[in-house]
Amino acid sequence: MAINDLIQKLSRHLKTTSIVVSHDMGCALAIADRIVVLDKGEIVEQGTVAEIKKSKVPLVVDFLSEVMESA
């Protein structure tokens, strides 16, 4: 997506941190260096994209399965 590319390029070019809030796990996996997964305002998982993909937390597993189904 063009927005994902723009966020990623600007963050790297300007050497800044970008915080992106999304319910789209595919988007998050595409642009993030680190991901924090919240449920009802509580952190349930956090880590690199590779760490998130290995998560055993049911909510994260569900989100990831949705991404894999639509791929």
Backbone as CSV, one residue per row, in Angstrom:
resi,resn,N_x,N_y,N_z,CA_x,CA_y,CA_z,C_x,C_y,C_z
1,MET,0.829,-1.190,0.000,0.000,0.000,0.000,0.874,1.254,0.000
2,ALA,0.409,2.257,-0.630,1.173,3.494,-0.747,1.389,4.160,0.613
3,ILE,0.381,4.146,1.471,0.514,4.778,2.793,1.554,4.045,3.634
4,ASN,1.513,2.709,3.607,2.497,1.923,4.350,3.914,2.256,3.897
5,ASP,4.114,2.312,2.593,5.434,2.634,2.050,5.872,4.032,2.464
6,LEU,4.956,4.972,2.416,5.269,6.352,2.784,5.678,6.448,4.258
7,ILE,4.938,5.815,5.135,5.272,5.841,6.564,6.653,5.244,6.797
8,GLN,6.890,4.105,6.181,8.167,3.418,6.359,9.337,4.257,5.817
9,LYS,9.182,4.798,4.623,10.255,5.592,4.017,10.530,6.866,4.815
10,LEU,9.478,7.556,5.233,9.673,8.787,6.000,10.345,8.512,7.344
11,SER,9.927,7.471,8.012,10.529,7.135,9.306,12.018,6.856,9.168
12,ARG,12.367,6.117,8.151,13.781,5.778,7.958,14.586,6.997,7.485
13,HIS,14.023,7.758,6.560,14.716,8.933,6.032,14.923,9.996,7.113
14,LEU,13.886,10.247,7.891,13.963,11.281,8.922,14.534,10.756,10.239
15,LYS,14.766,9.448,10.301,15.290,8.798,11.511,14.416,9.117,12.717
16,THR,13.119,8.904,12.513,12.146,9.155,13.571,11.350,7.884,13.847
17,THR,10.671,7.900,14.944,9.769,6.810,15.292,8.367,7.188,14.843
18,SER,7.685,6.242,14.238,6.292,6.436,13.869,5.458,5.451,14.671
19,ILE,4.354,5.924,15.180,3.416,5.049,15.868,2.172,4.962,14.997
20,VAL,1.856,3.748,14.598,0.702,3.506,13.740,-0.268,2.633,14.516
21,VAL,-1.496,3.084,14.633,-2.537,2.314,15.305,-3.420,1.705,14.226
22,SER,-3.573,0.376,14.275,-4.324,-0.296,13.221,-4.941,-1.582,13.749
23,HIS,-6.079,-1.934,13.187,-6.679,-3.242,13.436,-6.299,-4.204,12.313
24,ASP,-5.519,-3.730,11.374,-5.105,-4.513,10.218,-3.732,-5.119,10.491
25,MET,-3.707,-6.385,10.913,-2.450,-7.038,11.260,-1.536,-7.148,10.046
26,GLY,-2.098,-7.324,8.864,-1.283,-7.369,7.654,-0.512,-6.077,7.458
27,CYS,-1.172,-4.968,7.681,-0.537,-3.646,7.597,0.570,-3.538,8.640
28,ALA,0.271,-3.927,9.851,1.251,-3.844,10.936,2.482,-4.687,10.624
29,LEU,2.271,-5.898,10.145,3.391,-6.778,9.826,4.241,-6.212,8.691
30,ALA,3.604,-5.487,7.782,4.314,-4.954,6.618,5.212,-3.771,6.949
31,ILE,4.824,-2.941,7.904,5.580,-1.703,8.119,6.311,-1.627,9.451
32,ALA,6.006,-2.512,10.372,6.532,-2.361,11.729,7.906,-2.979,11.912
33,ASP,8.669,-2.359,12.804,9.878,-2.979,13.342,9.505,-3.712,14.630
34,ARG,8.587,-3.102,15.376,8.076,-3.690,16.612,6.567,-3.520,16.642
35,ILE,5.897,-4.474,17.289,4.433,-4.455,17.380,4.029,-4.629,18.836
36,VAL,3.029,-3.874,19.246,2.408,-4.038,20.558,0.942,-4.367,20.306
37,VAL,0.482,-5.484,20.853,-0.908,-5.903,20.686,-1.642,-5.597,21.986
38,LEU,-2.713,-4.831,21.871,-3.520,-4.457,23.029,-4.860,-5.172,23.001
39,ASP,-5.371,-5.480,24.174,-6.722,-6.009,24.318,-7.346,-5.319,25.520
40,LYS,-8.408,-4.567,25.271,-9.086,-3.803,26.317,-8.107,-2.908,27.086
41,GLY,-7.188,-2.291,26.351,-6.244,-1.351,26.934,-5.047,-1.981,27.618
42,GLU,-4.953,-3.284,27.603,-3.836,-3.997,28.232,-2.924,-4.582,27.161
43,ILE,-1.612,-4.525,27.385,-0.666,-5.146,26.472,-0.715,-6.653,26.665
44,VAL,-1.011,-7.380,25.584,-1.046,-8.843,25.666,0.165,-9.474,24.987
45,GLU,0.834,-8.720,24.123,2.032,-9.225,23.451,2.765,-8.044,22.856
46,GLN,4.088,-8.151,22.805,4.888,-7.133,22.142,6.194,-7.756,21.697
47,GLY,6.737,-7.220,20.611,8.009,-7.728,20.119,8.232,-7.366,18.669
48,THR,9.275,-7.953,18.115,9.564,-7.750,16.700,8.527,-8.496,15.877
49,VAL,8.521,-8.252,14.588,7.590,-8.956,13.713,7.823,-10.464,13.830
50,ALA,9.083,-10.885,13.833,9.399,-12.318,13.949,8.881,-12.893,15.266
51,GLU,9.029,-12.142,16.353,8.541,-12.610,17.653,7.020,-12.697,17.676
52,ILE,6.356,-11.713,17.094,4.895,-11.714,17.056,4.389,-12.909,16.244
53,LYS,5.056,-13.216,15.143,4.642,-14.344,14.309,4.759,-15.677,15.043
54,LYS,5.596,-15.748,16.078,5.775,-16.976,16.862,4.913,-16.992,18.123
55,SER,4.120,-15.949,18.332,3.326,-15.812,19.550,2.379,-16.984,19.760
56,LYS,2.185,-17.310,21.025,1.225,-18.350,21.422,-0.015,-17.734,22.081
57,VAL,-0.056,-16.401,22.158,-1.193,-15.706,22.751,-2.395,-15.872,21.821
58,PRO,-3.503,-16.424,22.318,-4.655,-16.717,21.449,-5.127,-15.538,20.594
59,LEU,-5.202,-14.356,21.153,-5.651,-13.191,20.384,-4.719,-12.929,19.203
60,VAL,-3.432,-13.007,19.434,-2.445,-12.776,18.387,-2.523,-13.881,17.338
61,VAL,-2.644,-15.109,17.794,-2.769,-16.247,16.876,-3.991,-16.056,15.976
62,ASP,-5.104,-15.609,16.546,-6.319,-15.355,15.756,-6.093,-14.271,14.709
63,PHE,-5.465,-13.155,15.118,-5.179,-12.072,14.173,-4.290,-12.576,13.044
64,LEU,-3.254,-13.337,13.394,-2.331,-13.841,12.382,-3.009,-14.813,11.435
65,SER,-3.905,-15.631,11.947,-4.592,-16.583,11.078,-5.468,-15.863,10.061
66,GLU,-6.051,-14.731,10.459,-6.845,-13.928,9.519,-5.979,-13.387,8.395
67,VAL,-4.763,-12.978,8.727,-3.837,-12.453,7.721,-3.455,-13.569,6.751
68,MET,-3.172,-14.738,7.286,-2.765,-15.869,6.441,-3.908,-16.320,5.533
69,GLU,-5.139,-16.287,6.024,-6.301,-16.688,5.218,-6.529,-15.747,4.054
70,SER,-6.285,-14.454,4.270,-6.547,-13.478,3.211,-5.368,-13.344,2.236
71,ALA,-4.239,-13.965,2.558,-3.055,-13.862,1.692,-3.144,-14.761,0.478
